[in-house]
Amino acid sequence: MESIDAQPLGEYFGKLAHDSDLLEELTSFASRKNISSGVFTVIGAVKYAKLGFYDQEKKEYCETEFNEPMEIISCNGNITLKDGVKFAHAHACLCRKDHSTIGGHVFSMRVFAGEFHLRAFKDIILREYDAQTGLGLMDLQ
Ligand code: ZN
């Protein structure tokens, strides 16, 4: 296990713009506030989502698109730097009209309404390619 003792920078509450992309909104906010690392939660509703499931054998994402109104039951993620740019990594559980749920790694979500809480840290956390998993993981050494 690797870890760091992260130093708090600040906490923010925010409202995502209607029809915006959730990840783009969060990375844009992080850029405006000069935030290099943080964790966030989002609740609200979306009109569309592209979610991924990582195939651990093939080491690649299977992507599925959902083009329908859905509630964000839970959306958690973090902000780090990947290839020198701010990168929001999020997972979400979404609820359909019949109350069934879907979820996965978030590639894209079109916001109907969204409220976020972001806890920012002073630390610069980079993502590096991890050969064992095939993923870009946090480099905490
Ligand atoms: Zn993920």
Backbone and ligand atoms as CSV (ligand in chain L), in Angstrom:
chain,resi,resn,atom,element,x,y,z
A,1,MET,N,N,0.841,-1.189,0.000
A,1,MET,CA,C,0.000,0.000,0.000
A,1,MET,C,C,0.882,1.247,0.000
A,2,GLU,N,N,0.433,2.237,-0.718
A,2,GLU,CA,C,1.100,3.534,-0.729
A,2,GLU,C,C,0.100,4.576,-0.247
A,3,SER,N,N,0.575,5.596,0.438
A,3,SER,CA,C,-0.329,6.671,0.865
A,3,SER,C,C,0.482,7.931,1.116
A,4,ILE,N,N,-0.218,9.042,1.216
A,4,ILE,CA,C,0.412,10.297,1.613
A,4,ILE,C,C,-0.444,10.937,2.702
A,5,ASP,N,N,0.143,11.829,3.457
A,5,ASP,CA,C,-0.586,12.600,4.450
A,5,ASP,C,C,-1.011,13.894,3.766
A,6,ALA,N,N,-2.203,13.910,3.195
A,6,ALA,CA,C,-2.652,15.035,2.383
A,6,ALA,C,C,-2.958,16.261,3.243
A,7,GLN,N,N,-2.566,17.419,2.737
A,7,GLN,CA,C,-2.760,18.673,3.463
A,7,GLN,C,C,-3.985,19.415,2.919
A,8,PRO,N,N,-4.970,19.704,3.776
A,8,PRO,CA,C,-6.209,20.339,3.318
A,8,PRO,C,C,-5.963,21.722,2.697
A,9,LEU,N,N,-6.704,22.011,1.656
A,9,LEU,CA,C,-6.644,23.317,0.994
A,9,LEU,C,C,-7.949,24.074,1.197
A,10,GLY,N,N,-9.067,23.374,1.012
A,10,GLY,CA,C,-10.356,24.031,1.175
A,10,GLY,C,C,-11.484,23.107,0.781
A,11,GLU,N,N,-12.690,23.542,1.107
A,11,GLU,CA,C,-13.862,22.748,0.757
A,11,GLU,C,C,-14.833,23.643,0.008
A,12,TYR,N,N,-15.512,23.062,-0.954
A,12,TYR,CA,C,-16.405,23.826,-1.811
A,12,TYR,C,C,-17.720,23.075,-1.987
A,13,PHE,N,N,-18.792,23.839,-2.037
A,13,PHE,CA,C,-20.062,23.325,-2.512
A,13,PHE,C,C,-20.314,23.994,-3.845
A,14,GLY,N,N,-20.878,23.263,-4.788
A,14,GLY,CA,C,-21.121,23.847,-6.091
A,14,GLY,C,C,-22.325,23.238,-6.775
A,15,LYS,N,N,-22.798,23.962,-7.783
A,15,LYS,CA,C,-23.943,23.531,-8.582
A,15,LYS,C,C,-23.467,23.422,-10.025
A,16,LEU,N,N,-23.652,22.267,-10.616
A,16,LEU,CA,C,-23.210,22.043,-11.990
A,16,LEU,C,C,-24.204,22.658,-12.965
A,17,ALA,N,N,-23.695,23.162,-14.080
A,17,ALA,CA,C,-24.558,23.800,-15.077
A,17,ALA,C,C,-25.422,22.766,-15.802
A,18,HIS,N,N,-26.662,23.147,-16.046
A,18,HIS,CA,C,-27.584,22.312,-16.805
A,18,HIS,C,C,-26.984,22.020,-18.185
A,19,ASP,N,N,-27.080,20.789,-18.612
A,19,ASP,CA,C,-26.596,20.348,-19.934
A,19,ASP,C,C,-25.069,20.293,-20.055
A,20,SER,N,N,-24.371,20.460,-18.945
A,20,SER,CA,C,-22.910,20.372,-18.987
A,20,SER,C,C,-22.476,18.917,-18.833
A,21,ASP,N,N,-21.198,18.657,-19.109
A,21,ASP,CA,C,-20.628,17.344,-18.831
A,21,ASP,C,C,-20.057,17.373,-17.416
A,22,LEU,N,N,-20.457,16.428,-16.615
A,22,LEU,CA,C,-20.091,16.419,-15.182
A,22,LEU,C,C,-18.583,16.453,-14.974
A,23,LEU,N,N,-17.838,15.625,-15.690
A,23,LEU,CA,C,-16.384,15.574,-15.487
A,23,LEU,C,C,-15.705,16.861,-15.969
A,24,GLU,N,N,-16.195,17.385,-17.097
A,24,GLU,CA,C,-15.616,18.641,-17.609
A,24,GLU,C,C,-15.873,19.786,-16.632
A,25,GLU,N,N,-17.060,19.816,-16.037
A,25,GLU,CA,C,-17.375,20.867,-15.064
A,25,GLU,C,C,-16.432,20.807,-13.865
A,26,LEU,N,N,-16.188,19.594,-13.371
A,26,LEU,CA,C,-15.344,19.457,-12.181
A,26,LEU,C,C,-13.881,19.780,-12.483
A,27,THR,N,N,-13.377,19.353,-13.642
A,27,THR,CA,C,-11.982,19.662,-13.966
A,27,THR,C,C,-11.826,21.152,-14.271
A,28,SER,N,N,-12.823,21.748,-14.886
A,28,SER,CA,C,-12.789,23.183,-15.156
A,28,SER,C,C,-12.793,23.977,-13.841
A,29,PHE,N,N,-13.620,23.546,-12.890
A,29,PHE,CA,C,-13.652,24.191,-11.572
A,29,PHE,C,C,-12.293,24.064,-10.884
A,30,ALA,N,N,-11.711,22.858,-10.954
A,30,ALA,CA,C,-10.399,22.632,-10.332
A,30,ALA,C,C,-9.346,23.538,-10.967
A,31,SER,N,N,-9.418,23.740,-12.261
A,31,SER,CA,C,-8.461,24.625,-12.940
A,31,SER,C,C,-8.634,26.065,-12.480
A,32,ARG,N,N,-9.885,26.530,-12.420
A,32,ARG,CA,C,-10.148,27.915,-11.998
A,32,ARG,C,C,-9.678,28.166,-10.567
A,33,LYS,N,N,-9.783,27.157,-9.709
A,33,LYS,CA,C,-9.399,27.300,-8.296
A,33,LYS,C,C,-7.971,26.841,-8.037
A,34,ASN,N,N,-7.269,26.439,-9.091
A,34,ASN,CA,C,-5.889,25.958,-8.966
A,34,ASN,C,C,-5.773,24.780,-7.997
A,35,ILE,N,N,-6.689,23.835,-8.144
A,35,ILE,CA,C,-6.721,22.638,-7.301
A,35,ILE,C,C,-6.055,21.492,-8.060
A,36,SER,N,N,-5.012,20.912,-7.439
A,36,SER,CA,C,-4.297,19.814,-8.088
A,36,SER,C,C,-4.742,18.444,-7.591
A,37,SER,N,N,-5.363,18.418,-6.410
A,37,SER,CA,C,-5.863,17.137,-5.913
A,37,SER,C,C,-7.084,17.378,-5.042
A,38,GLY,N,N,-7.968,16.395,-5.037
A,38,GLY,CA,C,-9.171,16.522,-4.231
A,38,GLY,C,C,-10.049,15.300,-4.361
A,39,VAL,N,N,-11.068,15.270,-3.526
A,39,VAL,CA,C,-12.077,14.221,-3.615
A,39,VAL,C,C,-13.435,14.900,-3.684
A,40,PHE,N,N,-14.384,14.253,-4.357
A,40,PHE,CA,C,-15.691,14.883,-4.519
A,40,PHE,C,C,-16.818,13.860,-4.461
A,41,THR,N,N,-17.996,14.385,-4.151
A,41,THR,CA,C,-19.235,13.623,-4.287
A,41,THR,C,C,-20.200,14.501,-5.068
A,42,VAL,N,N,-21.080,13.874,-5.830
A,42,VAL,CA,C,-22.096,14.600,-6.588
A,42,VAL,C,C,-23.422,13.860,-6.460
A,43,ILE,N,N,-24.506,14.609,-6.237
A,43,ILE,CA,C,-25.848,14.045,-6.349
A,43,ILE,C,C,-26.625,14.922,-7.300
A,44,GLY,N,N,-27.701,14.381,-7.853
A,44,GLY,CA,C,-28.500,15.138,-8.800
A,44,GLY,C,C,-29.139,14.209,-9.804
A,45,ALA,N,N,-29.199,14.664,-11.050
A,45,ALA,CA,C,-29.825,13.874,-12.109
A,45,ALA,C,C,-29.095,14.133,-13.418
A,46,VAL,N,N,-29.101,13.124,-14.266
A,46,VAL,CA,C,-28.444,13.253,-15.572
A,46,VAL,C,C,-29.410,12.837,-16.682
A,47,LYS,N,N,-29.090,13.300,-17.896
A,47,LYS,CA,C,-29.890,12.957,-19.082
A,47,LYS,C,C,-29.269,11.822,-19.867
A,48,TYR,N,N,-27.984,11.627,-19.636
A,48,TYR,CA,C,-27.211,10.668,-20.433
A,48,TYR,C,C,-25.984,10.271,-19.627
A,49,ALA,N,N,-25.562,9.029,-19.814
A,49,ALA,CA,C,-24.314,8.587,-19.176
A,49,ALA,C,C,-23.610,7.571,-20.064
A,50,LYS,N,N,-22.302,7.689,-20.128
A,50,LYS,CA,C,-21.469,6.642,-20.721
A,50,LYS,C,C,-20.628,6.091,-19.568
A,51,LEU,N,N,-20.903,4.818,-19.250
A,51,LEU,CA,C,-20.243,4.177,-18.118
A,51,LEU,C,C,-19.357,3.045,-18.597
A,52,GLY,N,N,-18.330,2.776,-17.824
A,52,GLY,CA,C,-17.396,1.721,-18.177
A,52,GLY,C,C,-17.305,0.646,-17.117
A,53,PHE,N,N,-16.940,-0.539,-17.588
A,53,PHE,CA,C,-16.598,-1.644,-16.696
A,53,PHE,C,C,-15.245,-2.155,-17.169
A,54,TYR,N,N,-14.286,-2.213,-16.266
A,54,TYR,CA,C,-12.929,-2.595,-16.652
A,54,TYR,C,C,-12.780,-4.115,-16.666
A,55,ASP,N,N,-12.502,-4.648,-17.827
A,55,ASP,CA,C,-12.265,-6.085,-17.986
A,55,ASP,C,C,-10.847,-6.370,-17.507
A,56,GLN,N,N,-10.729,-7.020,-16.364
A,56,GLN,CA,C,-9.419,-7.226,-15.740
A,56,GLN,C,C,-8.545,-8.203,-16.513
A,57,GLU,N,N,-9.167,-9.093,-17.276
A,57,GLU,CA,C,-8.387,-10.036,-18.085
A,57,GLU,C,C,-7.828,-9.338,-19.321
A,58,LYS,N,N,-8.706,-8.646,-20.037
A,58,LYS,CA,C,-8.302,-7.970,-21.281
A,58,LYS,C,C,-7.602,-6.645,-21.018
A,59,LYS,N,N,-7.744,-6.140,-19.797
A,59,LYS,CA,C,-7.199,-4.844,-19.417
A,59,LYS,C,C,-7.703,-3.725,-20.340
A,60,GLU,N,N,-9.023,-3.740,-20.514
A,60,GLU,CA,C,-9.643,-2.671,-21.300
A,60,GLU,C,C,-11.066,-2.438,-20.791
A,61,TYR,N,N,-11.547,-1.212,-21.053
A,61,TYR,CA,C,-12.893,-0.854,-20.615
A,61,TYR,C,C,-13.936,-1.307,-21.620
A,62,CYS,N,N,-15.042,-1.846,-21.119
A,62,CYS,CA,C,-16.248,-2.052,-21.915
A,62,CYS,C,C,-17.106,-0.815,-21.633
A,63,GLU,N,N,-17.554,-0.136,-22.672
A,63,GLU,CA,C,-18.334,1.086,-22.495
A,63,GLU,C,C,-19.789,0.841,-22.876
A,64,THR,N,N,-20.688,1.412,-22.072
A,64,THR,CA,C,-22.112,1.323,-22.370
A,64,THR,C,C,-22.721,2.712,-22.219
A,65,GLU,N,N,-23.572,3.080,-23.186
A,65,GLU,CA,C,-24.244,4.378,-23.139
A,65,GLU,C,C,-25.682,4.208,-22.671
A,66,PHE,N,N,-26.142,5.142,-21.843
A,66,PHE,CA,C,-27.513,5.154,-21.347
A,66,PHE,C,C,-28.085,6.533,-21.666
A,67,ASN,N,N,-29.007,6.580,-22.604
A,67,ASN,CA,C,-29.559,7.855,-23.065
A,67,ASN,C,C,-30.972,8.013,-22.536
A,68,GLU,N,N,-31.075,8.327,-21.250
A,68,GLU,CA,C,-32.372,8.414,-20.586
A,68,GLU,C,C,-32.201,9.219,-19.290
A,69,PRO,N,N,-33.300,9.758,-18.749
A,69,PRO,CA,C,-33.196,10.479,-17.476
A,69,PRO,C,C,-32.880,9.506,-16.339
A,70,MET,N,N,-31.926,9.875,-15.497
A,70,MET,CA,C,-31.539,9.027,-14.370
A,70,MET,C,C,-31.158,9.908,-13.177
A,71,GLU,N,N,-31.402,9.378,-11.983
A,71,GLU,CA,C,-30.979,10.039,-10.753
A,71,GLU,C,C,-29.555,9.609,-10.418
A,72,ILE,N,N,-28.754,10.541,-9.926
A,72,ILE,CA,C,-27.433,10.170,-9.409
A,72,ILE,C,C,-27.625,9.756,-7.960
A,73,ILE,N,N,-27.581,8.467,-7.711
A,73,ILE,CA,C,-27.714,7.968,-6.339
A,73,ILE,C,C,-26.428,8.236,-5.573
A,74,SER,N,N,-25.321,7.977,-6.260
A,74,SER,CA,C,-24.014,8.203,-5.651
A,74,SER,C,C,-23.001,8.415,-6.758
A,75,CYS,N,N,-22.181,9.413,-6.594
A,75,CYS,CA,C,-21.087,9.647,-7.532
A,75,CYS,C,C,-19.911,10.136,-6.708
A,76,ASN,N,N,-18.859,9.352,-6.718
A,76,ASN,CA,C,-17.665,9.677,-5.931
A,76,ASN,C,C,-16.464,9.687,-6.850
A,77,GLY,N,N,-15.502,10.523,-6.512
A,77,GLY,CA,C,-14.313,10.522,-7.342
A,77,GLY,C,C,-13.203,11.343,-6.750
A,78,ASN,N,N,-12.144,11.451,-7.541
A,78,ASN,CA,C,-11.013,12.260,-7.113
A,78,ASN,C,C,-10.451,13.050,-8.285
A,79,ILE,N,N,-9.679,14.051,-7.932
A,79,ILE,CA,C,-9.016,14.893,-8.924
A,79,ILE,C,C,-7.519,14.762,-8.713
A,80,THR,N,N,-6.828,14.457,-9.792
A,80,THR,CA,C,-5.370,14.316,-9.769
A,80,THR,C,C,-4.835,14.923,-11.068
A,81,LEU,N,N,-3.554,14.777,-11.293
A,81,LEU,CA,C,-2.966,15.220,-12.557
A,81,LEU,C,C,-2.583,13.989,-13.375
A,82,LYS,N,N,-3.049,13.957,-14.616
A,82,LYS,CA,C,-2.717,12.861,-15.531
A,82,LYS,C,C,-2.136,13.481,-16.788
A,83,ASP,N,N,-0.921,13.107,-17.114
A,83,ASP,CA,C,-0.231,13.678,-18.273
A,83,ASP,C,C,-0.209,15.206,-18.198
A,84,GLY,N,N,-0.062,15.727,-16.990
A,84,GLY,CA,C,0.082,17.165,-16.799
A,84,GLY,C,C,-1.204,17.965,-16.779
A,85,VAL,N,N,-2.349,17.299,-16.934
A,85,VAL,CA,C,-3.621,18.029,-16.901
A,85,VAL,C,C,-4.522,17.467,-15.800
A,86,LYS,N,N,-5.419,18.332,-15.331
A,86,LYS,CA,C,-6.318,17.911,-14.257
A,86,LYS,C,C,-7.238,16.814,-14.781
A,87,PHE,N,N,-7.386,15.791,-13.944
A,87,PHE,CA,C,-8.137,14.607,-14.358
A,87,PHE,C,C,-9.110,14.232,-13.248
A,88,ALA,N,N,-10.391,14.166,-13.595
A,88,ALA,CA,C,-11.415,13.749,-12.632
A,88,ALA,C,C,-11.752,12.291,-12.889
A,89,HIS,N,N,-11.549,11.472,-11.894
A,89,HIS,CA,C,-11.881,10.047,-11.965
A,89,HIS,C,C,-13.115,9.830,-11.107
A,90,ALA,N,N,-14.190,9.345,-11.713
A,90,ALA,CA,C,-15.443,9.200,-10.970
A,90,ALA,C,C,-16.099,7.853,-11.238
A,91,HIS,N,N,-16.763,7.363,-10.221
A,91,HIS,CA,C,-17.641,6.204,-10.360
A,91,HIS,C,C,-19.027,6.650,-9.915
A,92,ALA,N,N,-20.061,6.053,-10.524
A,92,ALA,CA,C,-21.418,6.475,-10.185
A,92,ALA,C,C,-22.374,5.300,-10.155
A,93,CYS,N,N,-23.370,5.439,-9.300
A,93,CYS,CA,C,-24.520,4.541,-9.285
A,93,CYS,C,C,-25.719,5.400,-9.667
A,94,LEU,N,N,-26.408,5.019,-10.736
A,94,LEU,CA,C,-27.527,5.802,-11.254
A,94,LEU,C,C,-28.818,4.990,-11.154
A,95,CYS,N,N,-29.930,5.705,-10.959
A,95,CYS,CA,C,-31.239,5.065,-10.800
A,95,CYS,C,C,-32.123,5.416,-11.989
A,96,ARG,N,N,-32.697,4.374,-12.595
A,96,ARG,CA,C,-33.616,4.578,-13.723
A,96,ARG,C,C,-35.030,4.839,-13.198
A,97,LYS,N,N,-35.939,5.151,-14.140
A,97,LYS,CA,C,-37.315,5.472,-13.772
A,97,LYS,C,C,-37.983,4.340,-12.999
A,98,ASP,N,N,-37.644,3.103,-13.324
A,98,ASP,CA,C,-38.245,1.949,-12.622
A,98,ASP,C,C,-37.500,1.615,-11.318
A,99,HIS,N,N,-36.584,2.476,-10.923
A,99,HIS,CA,C,-35.808,2.357,-9.677
A,99,HIS,C,C,-34.731,1.282,-9.719
A,100,SER,N,N,-34.544,0.665,-10.860
A,100,SER,CA,C,-33.395,-0.232,-10.976
A,100,SER,C,C,-32.144,0.637,-11.080
A,101,THR,N,N,-31.010,0.070,-10.753
A,101,THR,CA,C,-29.784,0.858,-10.761
A,101,THR,C,C,-28.747,0.273,-11.712
A,102,ILE,N,N,-27.937,1.164,-12.201
A,102,ILE,CA,C,-26.791,0.800,-13.016
A,102,ILE,C,C,-25.604,1.570,-12.440
A,103,GLY,N,N,-24.430,1.183,-12.826
A,103,GLY,CA,C,-23.292,1.919,-12.315
A,103,GLY,C,C,-22.012,1.552,-13.018
A,104,GLY,N,N,-20.975,2.289,-12.692
A,104,GLY,CA,C,-19.679,1.993,-13.262
A,104,GLY,C,C,-18.756,3.197,-13.259
A,105,HIS,N,N,-17.670,3.015,-13.956
A,105,HIS,CA,C,-16.672,4.070,-14.154
A,105,HIS,C,C,-17.290,5.115,-15.095
A,106,VAL,N,N,-17.197,6.374,-14.721
A,106,VAL,CA,C,-17.839,7.432,-15.510
A,106,VAL,C,C,-16.913,7.906,-16.626
A,107,PHE,N,N,-17.377,7.746,-17.863
A,107,PHE,CA,C,-16.688,8.359,-18.998
A,107,PHE,C,C,-17.324,9.713,-19.328
A,108,SER,N,N,-18.650,9.778,-19.176
A,108,SER,CA,C,-19.363,11.013,-19.490
A,108,SER,C,C,-20.739,10.963,-18.845
A,109,MET,N,N,-21.185,12.107,-18.336
A,109,MET,CA,C,-22.566,12.220,-17.866
A,109,MET,C,C,-23.053,13.618,-18.200
A,110,ARG,N,N,-24.188,13.695,-18.889
A,110,ARG,CA,C,-24.793,14.983,-19.244
A,110,ARG,C,C,-25.720,15.389,-18.103
A,111,VAL,N,N,-25.421,16.518,-17.487
A,111,VAL,CA,C,-26.097,16.943,-16.264
A,111,VAL,C,C,-27.488,17.524,-16.553
A,112,PHE,N,N,-28.472,17.067,-15.799
A,112,PHE,CA,C,-29.768,17.738,-15.731
A,112,PHE,C,C,-29.710,18.727,-14.570
A,113,ALA,N,N,-29.303,18.219,-13.423
A,113,ALA,CA,C,-29.048,19.056,-12.243
A,113,ALA,C,C,-28.008,18.343,-11.396
A,114,GLY,N,N,-27.094,19.098,-10.832
A,114,GLY,CA,C,-26.062,18.436,-10.036
A,114,GLY,C,C,-25.496,19.341,-8.963
A,115,GLU,N,N,-25.340,18.780,-7.782
A,115,GLU,CA,C,-24.745,19.495,-6.658
A,115,GLU,C,C,-23.527,18.711,-6.194
A,116,PHE,N,N,-22.422,19.434,-6.025
A,116,PHE,CA,C,-21.223,18.714,-5.618
A,116,PHE,C,C,-20.637,19.275,-4.332
A,117,HIS,N,N,-19.871,18.438,-3.695
A,117,HIS,CA,C,-19.037,18.811,-2.554
A,117,HIS,C,C,-17.636,18.370,-2.912
A,118,LEU,N,N,-16.702,19.309,-2.912
A,118,LEU,CA,C,-15.318,19.014,-3.269
A,118,LEU,C,C,-14.412,19.392,-2.109
A,119,ARG,N,N,-13.600,18.444,-1.688
A,119,ARG,CA,C,-12.589,18.691,-0.658
A,119,ARG,C,C,-11.240,18.727,-1.358
A,120,ALA,N,N,-10.600,19.877,-1.339
A,120,ALA,CA,C,-9.348,20.066,-2.080
A,120,ALA,C,C,-8.149,19.956,-1.150
A,121,PHE,N,N,-7.034,19.512,-1.727
A,121,PHE,CA,C,-5.788,19.358,-0.966
A,121,PHE,C,C,-4.658,20.125,-1.663
A,122,LYS,N,N,-3.632,20.456,-0.888
A,122,LYS,CA,C,-2.500,21.206,-1.427
A,122,LYS,C,C,-1.578,20.322,-2.258
A,123,ASP,N,N,-1.656,19.026,-2.039
A,123,ASP,CA,C,-0.710,18.090,-2.654
A,123,ASP,C,C,-0.931,17.955,-4.162
A,124,ILE,N,N,0.154,17.786,-4.883
A,124,ILE,CA,C,0.081,17.458,-6.305
A,124,ILE,C,C,0.168,15.940,-6.410
A,125,ILE,N,N,-0.893,15.323,-6.885
A,125,ILE,CA,C,-0.911,13.863,-7.016
A,125,ILE,C,C,-0.970,13.523,-8.507
A,126,LEU,N,N,0.026,12.767,-8.936
A,126,LEU,CA,C,0.138,12.390,-10.348
A,126,LEU,C,C,-0.431,10.999,-10.579
A,127,ARG,N,N,-0.879,10.764,-11.801
A,127,ARG,CA,C,-1.291,9.424,-12.225
A,127,ARG,C,C,-0.231,8.886,-13.167
A,128,GLU,N,N,0.127,7.631,-12.927
A,128,GLU,CA,C,1.129,6.973,-13.765
A,128,GLU,C,C,0.579,5.632,-14.232
A,129,TYR,N,N,1.033,5.214,-15.382
A,129,TYR,CA,C,0.615,3.928,-15.915
A,129,TYR,C,C,1.101,2.810,-14.996
A,130,ASP,N,N,0.196,1.899,-14.658
A,130,ASP,CA,C,0.523,0.754,-13.815
A,130,ASP,C,C,0.445,-0.510,-14.675
A,131,ALA,N,N,1.598,-1.145,-14.908
A,131,ALA,CA,C,1.672,-2.283,-15.837
A,131,ALA,C,C,0.877,-3.486,-15.316
A,132,GLN,N,N,0.802,-3.648,-14.004
A,132,GLN,CA,C,0.107,-4.807,-13.443
A,132,GLN,C,C,-1.391,-4.786,-13.749
A,133,THR,N,N,-1.988,-3.600,-13.675
A,133,THR,CA,C,-3.433,-3.485,-13.905
A,133,THR,C,C,-3.775,-2.913,-15.280
A,134,GLY,N,N,-2.817,-2.258,-15.899
A,134,GLY,CA,C,-3.083,-1.595,-17.172
A,134,GLY,C,C,-3.778,-0.256,-17.005
A,135,LEU,N,N,-3.864,0.222,-15.768
A,135,LEU,CA,C,-4.594,1.458,-15.468
A,135,LEU,C,C,-3.633,2.591,-15.136
A,136,GLY,N,N,-4.108,3.817,-15.262
A,136,GLY,CA,C,-3.376,4.988,-14.801
A,136,GLY,C,C,-3.730,5.222,-13.345
A,137,LEU,N,N,-2.861,4.823,-12.433
A,137,LEU,CA,C,-3.169,4.905,-11.003
A,137,LEU,C,C,-2.379,6.027,-10.332
A,138,MET,N,N,-2.834,6.417,-9.143
A,138,MET,CA,C,-2.142,7.459,-8.388
A,138,MET,C,C,-0.725,6.998,-8.036
A,139,ASP,N,N,0.221,7.877,-8.253
A,139,ASP,CA,C,1.612,7.613,-7.886
A,139,ASP,C,C,1.867,8.340,-6.573
A,140,LEU,N,N,1.957,7.590,-5.482
A,140,LEU,CA,C,2.071,8.201,-4.146
A,140,LEU,C,C,3.451,7.989,-3.514
A,141,GLN,N,N,4.450,7.715,-4.329
A,141,GLN,CA,C,5.796,7.499,-3.754
A,141,GLN,C,C,6.553,8.804,-3.675
L,1,ZN,ZN,ZN,-12.681,4.074,-12.603
